[in-house]
Amino acid sequence: MAAASRPPRALVIGGSLGGLFAANLLHRAGWDVEVFEQSAEPLAGRGAGIITHPDIFDALARIGIATDEGIGVDIEGRVAFGRDGGTLGTLPVRQCLTTWGRLHELLLAAFPADRYRLGHACSGVEQDAKGVTARFRNGASARGDLLVGADGIRSAVRAQLSPETAPRYAGYIAWRGLVGENDLTPQTRRDLFPKFAFSLAPREHMLGYPVAGFGHSTLAGERCFNFVWYRPAHAERELPGLCTDIHGRIHDMSIPPPLIRLEVIAAMRAAARDSLSPQFAEVVARARQPFFQAIFDLESARMHCGRIALLGDAAFVARPHVGMGVSKASGDAMALAGLLRKADNDLAAALPEYSAQRARFGRAVVAHARELGAYLEACAAGKTTAAERHTPEAVMRDIAVTRTF
Ligand SMILES: Cc1cc2nc3c(=O)[nH]c(=O)nc-3n(C[C@H](O)[C@H](O)[C@H](O)COP(=O)(O)OP(=O)(O)OC[C@H]3O[C@@H](n4cnc5c(N)ncnc54)[C@H](O)[C@@H]3O)c2cc1C
């Protein structure tokens, strides 16, 4: 494959968590790696809470990133609140909650800065017997032995390899946001810290957990509370209105947080007062910059084609009920680097095995996440099935727990 005189060269498209896990692992395995991220601005400072599972820590350790208690907030248990704020139940489940920003900062610092290129939106890929070429909208191009498509749910790499694979909207959205611990009243702070909390309303599902604060501190008093509030939003009747920005421009299914109209946020906060427990209504009222994401399922038939491998959200997107987005991406990256090492960097031997292993895993995660979201999806479609998924016991037992797929 690569000439004996030079290390094999990998092009990684997408500089978020999946791309950086893969880039770091390949770099440490001796590959000459370059990352191309479409955003012209550094991604730092974006994102909210991330639920961790063991794969994330395994991948960080393989990269050589040491983690201590500063990586996240440890919680010992779960609690469900009723509409009046009373406790409906508790469950002991230990977990570590971190943030997208913290993980991105660690992974970026571990990777050579001069090999991470901002402002490079991939517009097409071509491959032949000798290599693969990526072309970028800024006119640049790059050539390598392997190309990793880690460019997320709207992947340009996937669109070219497998145009028939498209995200499927589940009928509901998740409002998300962070509020500083000290911006909450003492009573709410006592109720929510440090717990994984739930509040269920008809057709809706709210959860939240503590994470590191805006300055990454995990010390009491300096943390944040992260919330995720699932609500139905009809694809034609409601989503376009939510996605119409402060300038009147309609975005396709998602909108940058600063562009969300104030009346949309005010209506969401009013609905929180009407339907959520008082603790969560307060969290929503005081969150700094709430934003929403439409919930999708995405499944790719396979994760490779010749010299190209798909990874993370570019290949499979599971609804966030499983809390597996980052874990899955880190698992993909470990499998890719591990199988390449095992095959002595022979792509023809490693990539089909990578695709088979990780597509099996991706399908299982997407299917389980769909089951967990079955009640919300049914409500969004005007049905009332899967109500057994919408009890305090069921959500505390099932949502975002570590399990084997
Ligand atoms: C800024 C940001 C914040 C996030 N915050 C959270 C969060 O708080 N909680 C959570 O659960 N998940 C969050 N996610 C999603 C989470 O990172 C993913 O679900 C998961 O980690 C899988 O990551 P990924 O790298 O495969 O995909 P993504 O994280 O979606 O990353 C894809 C990357 O590819 C880039 N890209 C897209 N198209 C192109 C192109 N044509 N050329 C070059 N680059 C391209 C994107 O800009 C992005 O950086 C966030 C993603 C981003 C980008």
The ligand as an SDF file (V2000), in Angstrom:
LIG
                    3D

 53 58  0  0  0  0  0  0  0  0999 V2000
  -20.0600   21.3800   17.9840 C   0  0  0  0  0  0  0  0  0  0  0  0
  -20.7220   20.0680   18.3890 C   0  0  0  0  0  0  0  0  0  0  0  0
  -21.2850   19.9490   19.6660 C   0  0  0  0  0  0  0  0  0  0  0  0
  -21.8900   18.7530   20.0740 C   0  0  0  0  0  0  0  0  0  0  0  0
  -22.4210   18.6740   21.3230 N   0  0  0  0  0  0  0  0  0  0  0  0
  -22.9800   17.5330   21.7430 C   0  0  0  0  0  0  0  0  0  0  0  0
  -23.5020   17.4200   23.0650 C   0  0  0  0  0  0  0  0  0  0  0  0
  -23.4560   18.3550   23.8500 O   0  0  0  0  0  0  0  0  0  0  0  0
  -24.0700   16.2500   23.4610 N   0  0  0  0  0  0  0  0  0  0  0  0
  -24.1300   15.1780   22.6070 C   0  0  0  0  0  0  0  0  0  0  0  0
  -24.6180   14.1190   23.0070 O   0  0  0  0  0  0  0  0  0  0  0  0
  -23.6250   15.2420   21.3470 N   0  0  0  0  0  0  0  0  0  0  0  0
  -23.0670   16.3970   20.8970 C   0  0  0  0  0  0  0  0  0  0  0  0
  -22.5760   16.4730   19.6190 N   0  0  0  0  0  0  0  0  0  0  0  0
  -22.6730   15.2960   18.7540 C   0  0  0  0  0  0  0  0  0  0  0  0
  -21.6360   14.2660   19.1030 C   0  0  0  0  0  0  0  0  0  0  0  0
  -20.3450   14.8250   18.9300 O   0  0  0  0  0  0  0  0  0  0  0  0
  -21.8310   13.0780   18.2010 C   0  0  0  0  0  0  0  0  0  0  0  0
  -23.1150   12.5420   18.3360 O   0  0  0  0  0  0  0  0  0  0  0  0
  -20.8910   11.9180   18.5230 C   0  0  0  0  0  0  0  0  0  0  0  0
  -19.8020   12.2750   19.2570 O   0  0  0  0  0  0  0  0  0  0  0  0
  -20.3590   11.3500   17.2260 C   0  0  0  0  0  0  0  0  0  0  0  0
  -19.4630   12.2880   16.7370 O   0  0  0  0  0  0  0  0  0  0  0  0
  -19.0430   12.4070   15.2540 P   0  0  0  0  0  0  0  0  0  0  0  0
  -17.6950   13.0240   15.3210 O   0  0  0  0  0  0  0  0  0  0  0  0
  -19.2480   11.1530   14.5340 O   0  0  0  0  0  0  0  0  0  0  0  0
  -20.0960   13.4340   14.6030 O   0  0  0  0  0  0  0  0  0  0  0  0
  -20.2740   14.9810   14.8800 P   0  0  0  0  0  0  0  0  0  0  0  0
  -20.0070   15.3030   16.2820 O   0  0  0  0  0  0  0  0  0  0  0  0
  -21.5810   15.3680   14.2980 O   0  0  0  0  0  0  0  0  0  0  0  0
  -19.1060   15.6700   14.0300 O   0  0  0  0  0  0  0  0  0  0  0  0
  -19.0820   15.7930   12.6240 C   0  0  0  0  0  0  0  0  0  0  0  0
  -18.0400   16.8520   12.2990 C   0  0  0  0  0  0  0  0  0  0  0  0
  -17.8300   16.8780   10.9030 O   0  0  0  0  0  0  0  0  0  0  0  0
  -17.8590   18.2080   10.4540 C   0  0  0  0  0  0  0  0  0  0  0  0
  -18.2980   18.1710    9.0590 N   0  0  0  0  0  0  0  0  0  0  0  0
  -19.5460   17.9570    8.5650 C   0  0  0  0  0  0  0  0  0  0  0  0
  -19.5420   17.9580    7.2350 N   0  0  0  0  0  0  0  0  0  0  0  0
  -18.2600   18.1590    6.8590 C   0  0  0  0  0  0  0  0  0  0  0  0
  -17.6230   18.2570    5.6020 C   0  0  0  0  0  0  0  0  0  0  0  0
  -18.3110   18.1540    4.4490 N   0  0  0  0  0  0  0  0  0  0  0  0
  -16.2770   18.4700    5.5570 N   0  0  0  0  0  0  0  0  0  0  0  0
  -15.5490   18.5920    6.7190 C   0  0  0  0  0  0  0  0  0  0  0  0
  -16.1270   18.5160    7.9500 N   0  0  0  0  0  0  0  0  0  0  0  0
  -17.4520   18.2940    8.0020 C   0  0  0  0  0  0  0  0  0  0  0  0
  -18.8310   18.9050   11.3800 C   0  0  0  0  0  0  0  0  0  0  0  0
  -18.6540   20.3130   11.4020 O   0  0  0  0  0  0  0  0  0  0  0  0
  -18.4820   18.2460   12.7060 C   0  0  0  0  0  0  0  0  0  0  0  0
  -17.4470   18.8940   13.3720 O   0  0  0  0  0  0  0  0  0  0  0  0
  -21.9700   17.6530   19.1660 C   0  0  0  0  0  0  0  0  0  0  0  0
  -21.4170   17.7680   17.8840 C   0  0  0  0  0  0  0  0  0  0  0  0
  -20.7860   18.9520   17.4890 C   0  0  0  0  0  0  0  0  0  0  0  0
  -20.1690   19.0480   16.0980 C   0  0  0  0  0  0  0  0  0  0  0  0
  1  2  1  0
  2  3  1  0
  2 52  2  0
  3  4  2  0
  4  5  1  0
  4 50  1  0
  5  6  2  0
  6  7  1  0
  6 13  1  0
  7  8  2  0
  7  9  1  0
  9 10  1  0
 10 11  2  0
 10 12  1  0
 12 13  2  0
 13 14  1  0
 14 15  1  0
 14 50  1  0
 15 16  1  0
 16 17  1  0
 16 18  1  0
 18 19  1  0
 18 20  1  0
 20 21  1  0
 20 22  1  0
 22 23  1  0
 23 24  1  0
 24 25  2  0
 24 26  1  0
 24 27  1  0
 27 28  1  0
 28 29  2  0
 28 30  1  0
 28 31  1  0
 31 32  1  0
 32 33  1  0
 33 34  1  0
 33 48  1  0
 34 35  1  0
 35 36  1  0
 35 46  1  0
 36 37  1  0
 36 45  1  0
 37 38  2  0
 38 39  1  0
 39 40  1  0
 39 45  2  0
 40 41  1  0
 40 42  2  0
 42 43  1  0
 43 44  2  0
 44 45  1  0
 46 47  1  0
 46 48  1  0
 48 49  1  0
 50 51  2  0
 51 52  1  0
 52 53  1  0
M  END
$$$$
